[in-house]
Amino acid sequence: MKHTDRLLALMFFLLALGTGALAGLAIRTAKTGAPVIPDDEPTARLEQFFDALKRRDWPAASDCLAGGGSLGLEATPEDPVAAALWEAERAVWDFEILPGNTLKGAQLCKAVRVRCLDAAALSETIGALVEAKLAAAVEAADTEEAIYTAEGAYRPELLERVLLEAATEVAADPAGCTSVREIPVRLELDRGQWRIVADKALLGALTGGAAG
């Protein structure tokens, strides 16, 4: 009776996923009766995706996503400060796909370690540099008008200049502002293959928590 129950459970699982989507996918049943998904194809898909990201091959990365589309990370921001930091972000990306997987309903989860810029550390480091540069500008200025507006605030052009300088310095050597985080990456069957679900966890990991 228990053996029959296990077979029925497996049949219902297959029906829930859709037999058409499972064509060519090898699924076997362990002694416990739980479905076991071979790890080769999901791991290969993640390797393909992350390799494409590091090469900035956006079409290849998009093809790894369920439903097509993109993560919206392709364009470089027009603002020069944001552009410098975004280039630094993409330069430090690194990924380690951990072995094994788990099933959550019709989706498969794999753990991935992602190295990226840390938004909080980045903000703190740039803020300290901006303060130091403003203090140096005040010390070197011949007149207060070169530093302050009539209202006593820092001149906008001065703020823009020191902010860009600080961001450019950090972007040139961002090692102290990186972090490694482990996230679950979800995959689902799409067009007969496992493809990656672009969710907030993945987007947040790729942007150091600045998005997602």
TADAMO-V980395 format. One record per residue. N is the residue number from 1. SS is DSSP state (A for helix, B for strand, O for the rest). NEAR is the number of other ideal C-beta (glycine too) atoms within 8 Angstrom. D_CENTER is the distance of its C-alpha to the mean C-alpha in Angstrom with 2 decimals. Layout:
{{N,SS,NEAR,D_CENTER} {N,SS,NEAR,D_CENTER}}
This chain:
{{1,O,4,46.85} {2,A,5,43.64} {3,A,6,42.93} {4,A,7,43.47} {5,A,9,41.13} {6,A,10,38.35} {7,A,8,38.92} {8,A,8,38.91} {9,A,9,35.62} {10,A,11,34.05} {11,A,8,35.65} {12,A,8,34.27} {13,A,9,30.75} {14,A,10,31.18} {15,A,8,32.66} {16,A,8,29.80} {17,A,10,27.29} {18,O,8,29.78} {19,O,8,31.80} {20,O,5,31.07} {21,O,9,27.31} {22,O,11,28.14} {23,O,7,30.39} {24,O,4,30.10} {25,O,9,27.80} {26,O,4,29.51} {27,B,9,29.64} {28,B,6,32.12} {29,B,9,33.49} {30,O,7,33.63} {31,O,3,36.78} {32,O,4,35.32} {33,O,9,34.99} {34,O,6,31.18} {35,B,9,29.34} {36,B,8,27.44} {37,B,10,24.81} {38,O,6,24.89} {39,A,10,21.67} {40,A,6,22.08} {41,A,10,20.83} {42,A,13,17.55} {43,A,11,16.77} {44,A,8,17.81} {45,A,14,15.62} {46,A,16,12.43} {47,A,9,13.90} {48,A,10,14.68} {49,A,12,11.27} {50,A,12,9.56} {51,A,8,12.85} {52,A,12,12.85} {53,A,11,9.63} {54,A,9,11.34} {55,A,7,14.53} {56,O,6,13.21} {57,O,7,15.07} {58,A,9,13.63} {59,A,6,16.44} {60,A,10,15.89} {61,A,13,12.20} {62,A,10,13.48} {63,A,7,16.27} {64,O,12,14.15} {65,B,15,13.14} {66,O,9,15.76} {67,O,6,18.01} {68,O,5,16.85} {69,O,6,15.44} {70,O,10,12.15} {71,O,10,8.85} {72,O,5,10.95} {73,O,8,9.25} {74,O,6,12.31} {75,O,4,14.81} {76,O,6,15.52} {77,O,7,16.78} {78,O,5,20.56} {79,O,6,20.96} {80,A,6,21.53} {81,A,9,19.99} {82,A,9,16.69} {83,A,11,16.91} {84,A,12,17.58} {85,A,13,14.68} {86,A,10,12.20} {87,A,10,13.92} {88,A,13,13.66} {89,A,13,9.90} {90,A,9,9.74} {91,A,7,12.71} {92,A,12,11.51} {93,O,13,8.52} {94,B,7,10.02} {95,B,11,9.76} {96,B,6,12.61} {97,B,11,13.38} {98,O,9,15.97} {99,O,5,19.19} {100,O,7,20.41} {101,O,9,19.27} {102,B,6,20.49} {103,B,9,21.65} {104,B,7,21.17} {105,O,5,23.57} {106,O,6,22.78} {107,B,10,19.17} {108,B,13,18.15} {109,B,12,15.65} {110,B,15,14.42} {111,B,11,13.06} {112,B,15,10.45} {113,B,10,10.31} {114,B,13,7.39} {115,B,10,8.86} {116,B,14,7.71} {117,B,15,10.10} {118,O,11,11.51} {119,A,10,12.44} {120,A,7,15.66} {121,A,12,16.82} {122,A,14,16.20} {123,A,8,18.28} {124,A,8,20.94} {125,A,11,21.36} {126,A,12,21.67} {127,A,8,23.97} {128,A,8,26.23} {129,A,13,26.49} {130,A,12,27.39} {131,A,8,30.08} {132,A,8,31.51} {133,A,11,31.67} {134,A,12,33.33} {135,A,8,35.83} {136,A,8,36.62} {137,A,11,37.12} {138,A,8,39.49} {139,A,6,41.40} {140,A,5,41.83} {141,O,9,42.72} {142,O,3,46.35} {143,O,6,46.32} {144,A,6,44.44} {145,A,5,44.06} {146,A,7,41.74} {147,O,11,39.32} {148,B,9,39.98} {149,O,8,40.67} {150,O,4,43.89} {151,O,4,42.12} {152,O,5,41.13} {153,O,6,37.38} {154,B,9,35.61} {155,O,10,36.02} {156,A,7,32.93} {157,A,6,33.13} {158,A,11,33.20} {159,A,11,30.14} {160,A,8,28.23} {161,A,8,29.45} {162,A,13,28.65} {163,A,11,25.17} {164,A,11,24.39} {165,A,10,26.09} {166,A,12,24.13} {167,A,12,20.72} {168,A,9,21.91} {169,A,9,23.13} {170,A,15,19.95} {171,A,10,17.91} {172,A,7,20.55} {173,O,6,20.09} {174,O,13,16.86} {175,A,6,17.33} {176,A,7,18.62} {177,A,10,15.64} {178,B,12,12.97} {179,B,9,12.06} {180,B,7,11.17} {181,B,8,10.06} {182,B,8,10.83} {183,B,11,9.45} {184,B,8,11.33} {185,B,13,10.11} {186,B,11,12.87} {187,B,15,14.90} {188,B,11,18.07} {189,B,12,21.00} {190,B,10,21.00} {191,O,4,23.68} {192,O,8,24.89} {193,B,8,21.76} {194,B,10,18.76} {195,B,14,15.75} {196,B,13,12.25} {197,O,12,12.02} {198,O,10,9.34} {199,O,7,9.48} {200,A,6,8.68} {201,A,10,7.45} {202,A,14,4.57} {203,A,14,4.21} {204,A,12,5.30} {205,A,12,3.62} {206,A,14,1.94} {207,O,14,5.39} {208,O,10,7.25} {209,O,9,8.49} {210,O,6,9.92} {211,O,7,8.82} {212,O,10,8.62}}
